[in-house]
Amino acid sequence: MQPTLVVLAAGMASRYGSMKQVQGFGPSGETIMEYSIYDAIQAGFGKVVFIIRSEFLDMFKETFGSKLEGKIAVDYAFQELTKFVGDRQIPAERKKPWGTAQAVLCCKGIVNEPFAVINADDFYGKDGFVKAFEFLTKEVADDNYAIIGYHLKKTLSDNGSVSRGVCNVDVNGNLIDINERTSIFRNKEGLITYEDAEGLHEVGEEATVSMNFFAFSPNFINQCGNYFDDFLDKEITNPKGEFFIPLVVDKVVKNGEGNVKVIPTSAQWFGVTYKEDAPDVKASVDKLVASKEYPTSLWG
């Protein structure tokens, strides 16, 4: 069975200020996620599932439907604030859904095969998809998952702080723990730091980070459901509470429910966290096309 690519595209793009998921950067107007889908097809993935908000369905179908027809199977999952919340009372000030792990949970009943998860607005490079496909077709199990790990220094934005899951890895390349750092940046002295409630902390240049590129069996969707209940019991009154995939991955490891292999890639990440990132992303895509890494028109 061919693995599926799940694309996280339900975000409101609050920092970016627009629907960055459908902004064109390629010579023929290709979005960043189209390059990811192209790389996934080349690697051997058989289906793509877009996780979106239901009001974006027509736009996604119009933008991507005809391009992908006959190239890869396409399906959609909808992330909404009320999904899997049960009869809990959602605070009025809570406006957006609960985060990336709830997004994966919204694939329940839609994704029933091994799958990779990526962000819509990150460029990951061919190597990551080849390695994810290899893992998903040869090693994945209900107790064996993977993270495609990037070097922190290759994942920063020049235009503001970023969120990264910093991985602590053992000598065998397996995850010990993962800590979501929501404000990582390079300071004026050139050091990479993150800020939390206790202040500023330095992080090594070569630290391995998660860019929300994971490889799972369908069992992970059930684990998201189990931990979502726990999350809501503690965080439902927190209007900014986020149920992140790395939080679930960390619990799976620490609770002895599974192993997570960290598969390194030397690929250069780029993405559009901020509007100011867009010219650099465009230049990076143009360079890859000029070097024949990608065709001028992805879909011919």
N, C-alpha and C positions, 0 to 999 in steps of 0.2 A: 504493500500500500504506500503510495506516495505521500510524503508529509505535506502539511498545510502551512501557509504563511498567514499569520494573524497580524493585522496592521492596526495599531492604536491610533484612531483618528477622531475621537469624540471630544477632544479637548477644546476649550473655548478660546485658546490662543490669547490669554489675557495679557501676557507680557509683550507679545508680538503685535497685538492690536488689530488683527484681521484673520481671515481664514487662510493661514499660511500653508495648510495641507494641500491646497489646490493652486498655489502660486506657481507659475511656470518659471523654470530656470534653464531648461535645455534649449538648444537651437530651434527645436520645433515645438516649444512651449511645454516640455516635459516637466512634471513636478519631481521633487526629490523622491517621493514614494514610488514613482514609476521606475526610477533607476533601481530601487530595491526590488521591485517586482520583477524587473527584467533580469537582475542578477539571480533571483530565486528561481525563475523559469530556467535559466541557463544551468543552474545547479541541479535541477531535477524536481522541484516542488510542483505539486499537481493542482493546488487550489489556493486562492487567496480569499480571506475573510476580512472585510473592513468592519471595524467596530466604530460606529458613528452614532450620532443622535438622529432620531427618526426624521426630524425636519430636514436633514441633509440628504436624504435618500435620493430624491430626484436629481439633485445636483451631482451626486457621485455617479449615478447611473449615466447621466448625460456626459460627464467628463471622462469616465473610464470605461463604461460598458462596451462601446464599439471598438475602442482601442484593444481591449483584452479578449474580445470574442474570438474563439478558436485558438487562443494561445494558452489560456489557463482558465480553469473553472473559477467562478466568482460567486461569493455569497456575502450576506450582510448580517451583522448582529447589532442590536441597538442598546446603548447604555443610557439609562435614565435614572434620575435621582431616586425614584421609588422602587426600583427593581431589587428584589431579594431583601427588602427591608421588613417585610411582614406587616404586622399591625403596629409597629413602633411609630411614635409621633415625631415627625421630622420638624425641627425648629424652623420658623418662618424665615430666619436670616440665612438659612442654607439654600444656596441657589444652584450650585453645580454638583454633578455626580461625585462619587466617593473615591475616585482614583483608579489607578491602572489595574489593581487586582480585582476590583469590582468589574472593570471592563472585561477582563478575562472570564470572570464568572458569567457574564452575559453571553458567552459562547456556549453555555451548557445546552446540549441537545443539537447544536449546530456543528461543533468540532468534535469528532469522535475518533480521531486518528492522531498520531504524533504530530506536534506542531511547534513552529517557532513563533516568537512574539517580537515585534519591532515597533518603534515609534514611526509615525508618518513623516515627521519633520527632521529625521536624522539620516545622513548618508553614511552607510556602513562599509562599503567596499566589497568587491567580489569574494575576497578570501573568507569573510565571515559566513557567507551563505554556503560556500562549499563545505566549510567545516561543520556548520549546523546540519546540513543535509547528511553528511557522513555520520554524524552522531545519531541523528534521528532514524537512520536506516540500519544502524549496526549496534548501537549501544543503549539507546533509551529504554527505560523500564519504569514501572510504577514507583520504584524507589531509586531511580537514577536519572537525574536531570543535568542540564548544562547551562552555563553562562558563557557567551562569547565575550572575553575580557579585553579591554582596550587600555593602553597606557594613558594615565591621567593627563600627561602633558600634551597629548594629541587630541584632547577632547574639550579644550577650553574655548570660551568666546572672548574676543577682545573688547566686547561691548557691555559686559556686565557679568554678574555671578550666574552659575549654573548649578543644577542638581545632579549629583552622581552617587551611585551606590558604590562605596569604597569596600573592596573585597580583601579579606584576610584569608590567605591560602596556605595550606600545609605543603610539606615537601613533595607530596605526590600529586599536587595540582588540584586538590579538592578543597572546597570552600569550608572554612572554619566559621566565619560569620560575615555578614554584609551590613554595612551601616549607611543608611541614606543620609547624605549631607546635602542640604537644600541651598547652601550659599557658599559655593567654592569659587575662588577667583585668584588671580595673580596680583599680589600687592605691589606697591611702588618700588619695593626692594627686589622685585622679581621672584619672590617666594610664593608658592602655591599655598593658600590658606583656606580654611573654612570657618564660618562663624556660627556659633550656637548660643544657647542661653548663658553659657559659662565664659564666653569670649571668643578670641581668635586662636586657631590651632594650625600648625604647619602640617602639610601633607607632602610626601615624597614625589618627585617628578615621575618616577617609574611605577608609582602605585597602580595596581590593577583596579579598574572600575567597570561597573556594569553600565551599559548604555541602553538598558531595557531591551537587550537582544538575548533571549532565552530560548532553550529547547526543552520541551516538556512532553510527557505522555498525557493523555486525556485525564488521568487521575488528578493532575494538578488543579483542574477546574473544580473538582469536588473538594480539594483541600482549601481552595479559595473560599468556597461556600462555608466550610466549617469555621475558618478563621474570621470570616466576615461577621458572623454572629458575635464572636468575641469582641471584635473591633467595635461594632455598634453598641454593645453593652457598655463600653467604656467611653466611646468618643462621639456618640450621636448628638450630644449637646455642644460639641466643639464645631463651630461653623467652618473652621479651616482644617479639620481633621482629614487626613489622606490615607487611604488604604492602598499602599504601594505594593507592587509585585515583590520587591526586595524584602519587605516585611514578612510576607508569607514564606518566601524562600528561606529566610533566616530562621523562622520558626520550624520549618520542615527539617532543617539540619540540626538545630539545637534540641528538638524533641525526638530525634532519632527516627524520623519517618522516611528519611531518604538521604542519598548522597547527591551532591551537586558538584560536577566537574567544571573547573574553570579552564576554558579552552582559549589560549592566548592568540591574538591576532596583532600583527604589526601595522594594520591598515590605518590610514589617516582619516579620522572622523571629521565631518563638517556638518553644520546644521543651522537652522534659523530660529534661534531662541529669541532674538531681538530683530527689529526691522533693519537695524544698522548692519546686521550680519549678511543681508541679502546680496550686496555687491560682491562680497568675498565668496559667497556660495556660487554665484553666477560665474565668477572668474575660475573657480575650481572646476566646475562642470565644463566650461569651455576648454580648459587645459586637458581634461580627460578625453574630450571628444577630439581635440586636435592631435592627441597622441594615439588615436585609434583605439582607445580602451572601450569606447562606445560609439555606435553609429550616429550620424547626424540626426537621423530620425529613428527612435527606438523601435517603432512599430511598423516601419516601412510605408 
